Amino acid sequence: MVVLGAAGTGKTVLAVSLITRLIKIRQGGSRGHTHLPVPVLVALSTWDPIRTSFTEWLANQVADQFELQRKVASSLVSNGWILPVLDGLDEMDAEDNSPRRSNRAVEKINDYIAATPDARIVITSRSGEKYYNRLARKVRDADEITVHGLNVEEVVRYLQEQCEDFADMAAWDPVFDYLRGASGQQVLAALGTPWRLTTAVAFFLHGNDPVELLPKSSEQPDNYRDRITDELIATFLLAKAHINRTPKFSPVRSITRLEVIAKRL
């Protein structure tokens, strides 16, 4: 399966959701599901397909992720116990450069599919002439799924549905007006993906004014996008810390630890 779509449309999120679902099915243990391969997310940008075979690279990634011996990881790969979920085919080459690495990667993946009975692989890639469509060959016998971006009315409808029970719902009106106006595409780009949209709701529910999600009068487009991304990520972390709080891990303690980790990184 190849998951295609523009940047930020949720391809990786969809792949992770698939992994989670497959693991839950496998752990259920019914109807022989324990014999299903284990899905593993791997970034294709870590592979040099010109120097390394697909199975060797995948085994090395499995060994590193799960702290296994190389021999054990190689056995898992060669015996079909790993379902590779390969993220970011489009990130193997810069869009202005020749797709040398990604072309070679697809060639080797196709060789693996041809030589492996019942091979199962998931690949994500940005779509379009600058990315997947420019490759010399496509992934062999693959189902292609395209994730489409949201339009203005879908964004407005989602925000209305999620926030309609709150007395200050009218605070979203300036955002709706801006989205529907001549400059609405800028805000749509900042909010119009599933992750950004759900986090915008969390931003509102944590007491913030939705107007802060609009461009400021003197703000450049790139600066606006970066600011909104930073604010949404901060909101996402706060929301997750509150939702997943336990007696042992309070939101304050979790956030403090995250700050320590971030500083060290």
N, C-alpha and C positions, 0 to 999 in steps of 0.2 A: 504494500500500500504506500502511495506517495501522497502526502498531505501538502497541498499548495495553498498560497494566499499571499496577500500583500504583507508588508512589515506591520507587526502589531495586531494582526487579526486573531491571534490566539492559537497558532499552529502548535507551538511547544506546549501550551496549556492543554490542548486537546490530546497531544501525545502522552503527557503525564497522566491525564485522566484515563486514557486507555490502559496505561501501565497499571494504575491503581485498580481498575476494574478487573483486569486479567489476573492480578495477584490475588484479589479477593475470591475470584472464581476458583483459582488453583488451590487456595487455602481451604475452600469449602469441602474439598475432598470427595465430592459426590460424582458418580458416573465417570470415574476415571480421570477427573480433572487434575489429580496430583501428578499425572504423567504429562501435563502440558509443559512446554518450555517456559523458563523464567524470563520475563521481559526486563531488559536492562537498557537504560537511557545512556547514550554515548554521544559526545560532541564530535561531529565529523571533522571539525577544524583541527583536531589533534592528530589526524592521520595524514601521512605522506604516502599516497598510493603509488608513487613512482618508485619508492624504495622498499616498501613493506607490503606483504600480501594482506588481503582482507582478514583472513582467519588469524594470522599472527598478530595483527594490530588489535583485533577484537579480543583475543585471549589476553593480551597485555593490559587492555583496558579493564577487563573483568578482574584480572589478578590485582591491579592497583586499587580498584574501587572497593573490593571485598577482602583485600589482604589475604589472597590465596597464593599458593605456590604456582609458578608459571605452568608447571606440568599439569596440575589439577585444572587450572583455567583452560588450558589448551584441550584437555580431554572433554570438558563440559561443552566447549564450542564445537569440537569435531564430532561429538556424539549427539548434537542437536538439542542440548538442554538449555541453550540460550536463545531468546528471541530478541535480536538486536533492534532497538529503536534509535535510529540514527538521526540526530538533530542537526540541521543547518548545512545542508548540501550547498546552499548558495553562499555560505561563509568561507568556503574553501579557496575562493579566488576573489580578488577585488573586482567590482563590477566593470571597471575600466580596463582590466587586464584580460588576456586570453584565458578561458576557463580550462586551463591545462590540468590542474589537479582534480577538479570536479569531473571532467571528461574521463580521466583515468580511473577515478573512483567508481564511476558508473560502469565502466568496462569490467573492472574486477568484481564488482557486486553482481553484475550479470553473469560472469563466469561462475561465481559461487552459486547463484540460483540455478544455473543450468546443470551444475554438477551435484546439487544437493536435493534429494527427493523431498517433496513437501516443505521446501524452504519457506520461512516466514520472516519477513523484514518489513519494518515501517521506516519511512524516510520523510523528513520535513524539509521543505525548501520554499523560498520565495518564488512566486510565479512571475511570468512576464518575459519579454524579450531579453532583458538584461540578466536573467537568472536561469530558471529551468528550461525555458524555451530555446535558449541559445546553445544548449548542449548538443553534441553531435548525435548522441543516442539517448533514449529514455530508459528508465528502469524496466527490465524485462518482465512481461506479463503482469504488470502492476495495475491495480485499481487506483485511479487518481481521484482524490477528493479535494475540492477547492473550498476554502473557508472565505466567505465574503464578508466585507466590512459592513458596518451598520450605516443606515442613512439617517437623516435628520429626524424624521418623524418616528423612527424606531427608537432613537435615543430619547426623544421627548416623551414618548409613551411609556418607556421603561421607568424614567425618573418620576413621572406622574404616578404610576402604579406603586412604586416603592415608597413614595413619600406622601401619598394622598391622605393618610391618617394623622398627619401632623398639622397643628394649627398654623405654623409658619410656612406652609407649603408655598404660599405666594412669593417667598423669597427666591424661588426658581424662575419666576416670570421674566426677569431681565436676561437670564441665560437662554430661555426658550426664544425670546425675541431676537437675541443675538444670533442664535443658531439658524433661525429662519431668515435672517437678513443677508445682505450682500457679502459680509465678511464671515459668514457662518462656517465656512469650510475650515478655517483656522481652529475654531473651537471644536468642530467635529473631529479633526485630526487629534486634538488633545484628549478628547473624552470618548471617542467613538469606537473603542474596542471593548470586549467583554470585561477584561480586568480593570481597565480605567473607569468604565462606567459603574461597575459595582463598588469600586473604591470611592468614586465621587459621591455615591449614596452614603457610604460610611463617613466621608468628610462632612456631610451635612448632619448626619445623626450624632456626630461628636460636637455639635454646636457651632460649626463654622458657617460663615455666610457664603452661599453659592456664588455670589458676585465676585468673590476672590478667585474663582476659576476662569474669569474672563480676562482678556488682555488689557493691560493698562495703556493709557493713551500714548506714552512714549516708548513702549516696550517693543523690541525687535522680535520677529517671529521665532527665531532660534532661542532667544532668551525666554520668551513666553513658554515655549514647549518644555525647556529645561526646568523652569520654575514649577510648572504644573506637575511634571514628572516627580520632582523632589517632594512636593506637597502630598501627592497621592501615595508615594512610597511610605512617607512618614505616617500617613493616616492608616495605610494598610498594616504596618507593623503594630501601631497602637490597637487597632481593631482586633487583629489576631491575638495579641497579648491578652486582651480582655476576654475574648471568646473562649480561649483555651486555658484560662486561669485555673489553678488547682490550689489546694491548701499549701502545697510545697512551693509552687511557683506563682507568686502574685504578679500582676502586670508591672508594678514598679521594679520588682526584682528581675523579671525577665528582660525589661527594657534596659536596665543597668548592665546586665550581662551582654546583651546585644551591642551596647555602646562600647564595652571593653573589647569584644571580638572585632567590631568594626575598626577601632583604633589600631589594633594589632595587625589587621589585614592591610 
